[in-house]
Amino acid sequence: MVMNVKELAILTLLSEGELSVKEIQEYVSISRRNLVKTIRKLERKGYIQEKAYVGDDVIVEITEYGMEMLYKNFVYLRDLINEMENVLCTKFDC
């Protein structure tokens, strides 16, 4: 259920609105090849979809299912970070 950081970053960007692959690449620091691979993976899972083609670029958007999965991962990660904070602060007197 938990997505990797690249997938979460892309979905988070798309939750604000549609973007082209080139625009996404400006925000995430991964190679174009890895970005396209990750986008295809997200499309296969139904989290994002192609909206339009502009020249040699593709505009993608998050689906309703993608938003649901982003939220589920947010809740999971939020709880994990809170638990990490409790453990670390107990050990290091935060």
N, C-alpha and C positions, 0 to 999 in steps of 0.2 A: 504494500500500500504506500509506503513512504517513497517519494520520488527523489531523484538525485538533485543536487544543487542547481545544475544547468536547467533541468526541467522546471524546477520551481521558479527560477529566475525568469525564464521565458514566459511561463504562465502568469507570473506577477506583472510583468511588463504588459502582456496582452489584456490583463484584467482592467487596465486603464483605457484600452481602445485598440483598434486594429493597427498593425505595423507591418512594414515590409521586412523581408529577411535582412536586407542591408541595414535597416534601422535597428533591428534587434541586435545585429552584430556590433553596432556602435556602442550598445549598452553592456553587452556581455563579452568578456574577453576570451573567446574561444575561436578556433579557426573556422573559416567558412564551411569547410568539409564536415567538421564535427557539429556545427550548428545545423546544417541541412539534415544530417543524420538524426539529430535529436528532434528536429521539427517533424521529420517523417515518422519517427517513433510516436510522437505526441498525436499526430494525425491518425495513425493506425489505432491508437487507443481511444480515439474519439474526443480528445481533449481540445483540439484545435481544428480549424478547417481553413482551406484556401478560400479567399474571397474574390481576388482578382489578380490579373497579371498586368504588370506595367513594364514593358520592354523585356529585359532579362531578369526581372525581379518578380517576386510573388508577395502579395499582401495576404496575411493570415489574421484570423481572429479566434478568440477563445470561444468554446461552445459552453452551453449551460452545464453540461456534464463536466467540462474542464473547470468551470468555476466551483462546482460542488467538490471536486477532487482537490482543488487548491485550498478550499476552506478546511476540508478534512485534514490535509497535511499541515495547515497552519495550526489547527487545534492540537494535533499531535506534537508538533515541534514546540509550540508554546508551553505545553505541559512538560515536555522533556527539558526545556531550558529552565523552567521554574524548579524542577527537581534538581538539575545540575547546580543551580544557584544555592539551593538549600544545603546540598552536600558540601559544596565548596566553602560556603560561609560558615558552616559548622566547623570545618577543618581549619580555615584561615581567619576566623573572627572578622568577617566583613561587617 
